[in-house]
Amino acid sequence: MTLDEQERAAYIAGDTERADLFGRLDDLTEALGEQIAQETHTIDNLTAERDMLLERVDELLGEIAELRAWR
């Protein structure tokens, strides 16, 4: 059973204390999932930026090599 289903079952059984606990656990689980999604998005963005910077470094090294060869 999901936390939401357990919360409803506890309310039906009249155990409001347990139902509140399942409700809080459900909220915390959702908040954790959102935080992980944000962190994953941030990591993906940083990886893309790193890749772009590495490409630019390669381009600049190529230009430096051409300048040295031209001398």
Distance bins in CASP14 RR format, pairs under 12 A and 6 or more apart:
PFRMAT RR
TARGET T0000
AUTHOR 0000-0000-0000
RMODE 2
METHOD distances of the structure
MODEL  1
1 7 0 0 0 0 1 0 0 0 0 0 0
1 8 0 0 0 0 1 0 0 0 0 0 0
1 9 1 0 0 1 0 0 0 0 0 0 0
1 10 0 0 0 0 0 1 0 0 0 0 0
1 22 0 0 0 0 1 0 0 0 0 0 0
1 26 0 0 0 0 0 1 0 0 0 0 0
2 8 0 0 0 0 1 0 0 0 0 0 0
2 9 0 0 0 0 0 1 0 0 0 0 0
2 22 0 0 0 0 1 0 0 0 0 0 0
2 23 0 0 0 0 0 1 0 0 0 0 0
2 25 0 0 0 0 0 1 0 0 0 0 0
2 26 0 0 0 0 1 0 0 0 0 0 0
2 29 0 0 0 0 1 0 0 0 0 0 0
2 30 0 0 0 0 0 1 0 0 0 0 0
3 9 0 0 0 0 0 1 0 0 0 0 0
3 10 0 0 0 0 0 1 0 0 0 0 0
3 18 0 0 0 0 0 1 0 0 0 0 0
3 19 0 0 0 0 0 1 0 0 0 0 0
3 20 0 0 0 0 0 1 0 0 0 0 0
3 21 0 0 0 0 1 0 0 0 0 0 0
3 22 1 0 1 0 0 0 0 0 0 0 0
3 23 1 0 0 1 0 0 0 0 0 0 0
3 24 0 0 0 0 1 0 0 0 0 0 0
3 25 1 0 1 0 0 0 0 0 0 0 0
3 26 1 0 1 0 0 0 0 0 0 0 0
3 27 0 0 0 0 1 0 0 0 0 0 0
3 28 0 0 0 0 1 0 0 0 0 0 0
3 29 1 0 0 1 0 0 0 0 0 0 0
3 30 0 0 0 0 1 0 0 0 0 0 0
4 10 0 0 0 0 0 1 0 0 0 0 0
4 11 0 0 0 0 0 1 0 0 0 0 0
4 19 0 0 0 0 0 1 0 0 0 0 0
4 22 1 0 0 1 0 0 0 0 0 0 0
4 23 1 0 0 1 0 0 0 0 0 0 0
4 25 0 0 0 0 1 0 0 0 0 0 0
4 26 1 0 1 0 0 0 0 0 0 0 0
4 27 0 0 0 0 0 1 0 0 0 0 0
4 29 0 0 0 0 1 0 0 0 0 0 0
4 30 0 0 0 0 0 1 0 0 0 0 0
5 11 0 0 0 0 0 1 0 0 0 0 0
5 12 0 0 0 0 0 1 0 0 0 0 0
5 19 0 0 0 0 0 1 0 0 0 0 0
5 22 0 0 0 0 1 0 0 0 0 0 0
5 23 0 0 0 0 0 1 0 0 0 0 0
5 26 0 0 0 0 1 0 0 0 0 0 0
6 12 0 0 0 0 0 1 0 0 0 0 0
6 13 0 0 0 0 0 1 0 0 0 0 0
6 15 0 0 0 0 0 1 0 0 0 0 0
6 18 0 0 0 0 1 0 0 0 0 0 0
6 19 0 0 0 0 1 0 0 0 0 0 0
6 20 0 0 0 0 0 1 0 0 0 0 0
6 21 0 0 0 0 1 0 0 0 0 0 0
6 22 1 0 1 0 0 0 0 0 0 0 0
6 23 0 0 0 0 1 0 0 0 0 0 0
6 24 0 0 0 0 0 1 0 0 0 0 0
6 25 0 0 0 0 1 0 0 0 0 0 0
6 26 0 0 0 0 1 0 0 0 0 0 0
6 29 0 0 0 0 0 1 0 0 0 0 0
7 13 0 0 0 0 0 1 0 0 0 0 0
7 14 0 0 0 0 0 1 0 0 0 0 0
7 15 0 0 0 0 0 1 0 0 0 0 0
7 16 0 0 0 0 0 1 0 0 0 0 0
7 17 0 0 0 0 0 1 0 0 0 0 0
7 18 0 0 0 0 1 0 0 0 0 0 0
7 19 1 0 1 0 0 0 0 0 0 0 0
7 20 0 0 0 0 1 0 0 0 0 0 0
7 21 0 0 0 0 1 0 0 0 0 0 0
7 22 1 1 0 0 0 0 0 0 0 0 0
7 23 1 0 1 0 0 0 0 0 0 0 0
7 24 0 0 0 0 1 0 0 0 0 0 0
7 25 0 0 0 0 1 0 0 0 0 0 0
7 26 1 0 0 1 0 0 0 0 0 0 0
7 27 0 0 0 0 0 1 0 0 0 0 0
7 29 0 0 0 0 0 1 0 0 0 0 0
8 14 0 0 0 0 0 1 0 0 0 0 0
8 15 0 0 0 0 0 1 0 0 0 0 0
8 16 0 0 0 0 0 1 0 0 0 0 0
8 18 0 0 0 0 0 1 0 0 0 0 0
8 19 1 0 0 1 0 0 0 0 0 0 0
8 22 0 0 0 0 1 0 0 0 0 0 0
8 23 0 0 0 0 1 0 0 0 0 0 0
8 26 0 0 0 0 0 1 0 0 0 0 0
9 15 0 0 0 0 1 0 0 0 0 0 0
9 18 0 0 0 0 1 0 0 0 0 0 0
9 19 0 0 0 0 1 0 0 0 0 0 0
9 22 0 0 0 0 1 0 0 0 0 0 0
9 23 0 0 0 0 0 1 0 0 0 0 0
10 16 1 0 0 1 0 0 0 0 0 0 0
10 17 0 0 0 0 1 0 0 0 0 0 0
10 18 1 0 1 0 0 0 0 0 0 0 0
10 19 1 1 0 0 0 0 0 0 0 0 0
10 20 0 0 0 0 1 0 0 0 0 0 0
10 21 0 0 0 0 1 0 0 0 0 0 0
10 22 1 0 0 1 0 0 0 0 0 0 0
10 23 0 0 0 0 1 0 0 0 0 0 0
10 25 0 0 0 0 0 1 0 0 0 0 0
10 26 0 0 0 0 0 1 0 0 0 0 0
11 17 0 0 0 0 0 1 0 0 0 0 0
11 18 0 0 0 0 1 0 0 0 0 0 0
11 19 1 0 1 0 0 0 0 0 0 0 0
11 20 0 0 0 0 1 0 0 0 0 0 0
11 21 0 0 0 0 0 1 0 0 0 0 0
11 22 0 0 0 0 1 0 0 0 0 0 0
11 23 0 0 0 0 1 0 0 0 0 0 0
12 18 0 0 0 0 0 1 0 0 0 0 0
12 19 0 0 0 0 1 0 0 0 0 0 0
13 19 0 0 0 0 1 0 0 0 0 0 0
13 22 0 0 0 0 0 1 0 0 0 0 0
14 20 0 0 0 0 0 1 0 0 0 0 0
15 21 0 0 0 0 1 0 0 0 0 0 0
15 22 0 0 0 0 1 0 0 0 0 0 0
16 22 0 0 0 0 0 1 0 0 0 0 0
16 23 0 0 0 0 0 1 0 0 0 0 0
17 23 0 0 0 0 0 1 0 0 0 0 0
17 24 0 0 0 0 0 1 0 0 0 0 0
18 24 0 0 0 0 0 1 0 0 0 0 0
18 25 0 0 0 0 0 1 0 0 0 0 0
19 25 0 0 0 0 0 1 0 0 0 0 0
19 26 0 0 0 0 0 1 0 0 0 0 0
20 26 0 0 0 0 0 1 0 0 0 0 0
20 27 0 0 0 0 0 1 0 0 0 0 0
21 27 0 0 0 0 0 1 0 0 0 0 0
21 28 0 0 0 0 0 1 0 0 0 0 0
22 28 0 0 0 0 0 1 0 0 0 0 0
22 29 0 0 0 0 0 1 0 0 0 0 0
23 29 0 0 0 0 1 0 0 0 0 0 0
23 30 0 0 0 0 1 0 0 0 0 0 0
24 30 0 0 0 0 0 1 0 0 0 0 0
24 31 0 0 0 0 0 1 0 0 0 0 0
25 31 0 0 0 0 0 1 0 0 0 0 0
25 32 0 0 0 0 0 1 0 0 0 0 0
26 32 0 0 0 0 0 1 0 0 0 0 0
26 33 0 0 0 0 0 1 0 0 0 0 0
27 33 0 0 0 0 0 1 0 0 0 0 0
27 34 0 0 0 0 0 1 0 0 0 0 0
28 34 0 0 0 0 0 1 0 0 0 0 0
28 35 0 0 0 0 0 1 0 0 0 0 0
29 35 0 0 0 0 0 1 0 0 0 0 0
29 36 0 0 0 0 0 1 0 0 0 0 0
30 36 0 0 0 0 0 1 0 0 0 0 0
30 37 0 0 0 0 0 1 0 0 0 0 0
31 37 0 0 0 0 0 1 0 0 0 0 0
31 38 0 0 0 0 0 1 0 0 0 0 0
32 38 0 0 0 0 0 1 0 0 0 0 0
32 39 0 0 0 0 0 1 0 0 0 0 0
33 39 0 0 0 0 1 0 0 0 0 0 0
33 40 0 0 0 0 1 0 0 0 0 0 0
34 40 0 0 0 0 0 1 0 0 0 0 0
34 41 0 0 0 0 0 1 0 0 0 0 0
35 41 0 0 0 0 0 1 0 0 0 0 0
35 42 0 0 0 0 0 1 0 0 0 0 0
36 42 0 0 0 0 0 1 0 0 0 0 0
36 43 0 0 0 0 0 1 0 0 0 0 0
37 43 0 0 0 0 0 1 0 0 0 0 0
37 44 0 0 0 0 0 1 0 0 0 0 0
38 44 0 0 0 0 0 1 0 0 0 0 0
38 45 0 0 0 0 0 1 0 0 0 0 0
39 45 0 0 0 0 0 1 0 0 0 0 0
39 46 0 0 0 0 0 1 0 0 0 0 0
40 46 0 0 0 0 0 1 0 0 0 0 0
40 47 0 0 0 0 0 1 0 0 0 0 0
41 47 0 0 0 0 0 1 0 0 0 0 0
41 48 0 0 0 0 0 1 0 0 0 0 0
42 48 0 0 0 0 0 1 0 0 0 0 0
42 49 0 0 0 0 0 1 0 0 0 0 0
43 49 0 0 0 0 0 1 0 0 0 0 0
43 50 0 0 0 0 0 1 0 0 0 0 0
44 50 0 0 0 0 0 1 0 0 0 0 0
44 51 0 0 0 0 0 1 0 0 0 0 0
45 51 0 0 0 0 0 1 0 0 0 0 0
45 52 0 0 0 0 0 1 0 0 0 0 0
46 52 0 0 0 0 0 1 0 0 0 0 0
46 53 0 0 0 0 0 1 0 0 0 0 0
47 53 0 0 0 0 0 1 0 0 0 0 0
47 54 0 0 0 0 0 1 0 0 0 0 0
48 54 0 0 0 0 0 1 0 0 0 0 0
48 55 0 0 0 0 0 1 0 0 0 0 0
49 55 0 0 0 0 0 1 0 0 0 0 0
49 56 0 0 0 0 0 1 0 0 0 0 0
50 56 0 0 0 0 0 1 0 0 0 0 0
50 57 0 0 0 0 0 1 0 0 0 0 0
51 57 0 0 0 0 0 1 0 0 0 0 0
51 58 0 0 0 0 0 1 0 0 0 0 0
52 58 0 0 0 0 0 1 0 0 0 0 0
52 59 0 0 0 0 0 1 0 0 0 0 0
53 59 0 0 0 0 0 1 0 0 0 0 0
53 60 0 0 0 0 0 1 0 0 0 0 0
54 60 0 0 0 0 0 1 0 0 0 0 0
54 61 0 0 0 0 0 1 0 0 0 0 0
55 61 0 0 0 0 0 1 0 0 0 0 0
55 62 0 0 0 0 0 1 0 0 0 0 0
56 62 0 0 0 0 0 1 0 0 0 0 0
56 63 0 0 0 0 0 1 0 0 0 0 0
57 63 0 0 0 0 0 1 0 0 0 0 0
57 64 0 0 0 0 0 1 0 0 0 0 0
58 64 0 0 0 0 0 1 0 0 0 0 0
58 65 0 0 0 0 0 1 0 0 0 0 0
59 65 0 0 0 0 0 1 0 0 0 0 0
59 66 0 0 0 0 0 1 0 0 0 0 0
60 66 0 0 0 0 0 1 0 0 0 0 0
60 67 0 0 0 0 0 1 0 0 0 0 0
61 67 0 0 0 0 0 1 0 0 0 0 0
61 68 0 0 0 0 0 1 0 0 0 0 0
62 68 0 0 0 0 1 0 0 0 0 0 0
62 69 0 0 0 0 1 0 0 0 0 0 0
62 70 0 0 0 0 0 1 0 0 0 0 0
63 69 0 0 0 0 0 1 0 0 0 0 0
63 70 0 0 0 0 0 1 0 0 0 0 0
64 70 0 0 0 0 0 1 0 0 0 0 0
64 71 0 0 0 0 0 1 0 0 0 0 0
65 71 0 0 0 0 0 1 0 0 0 0 0
END
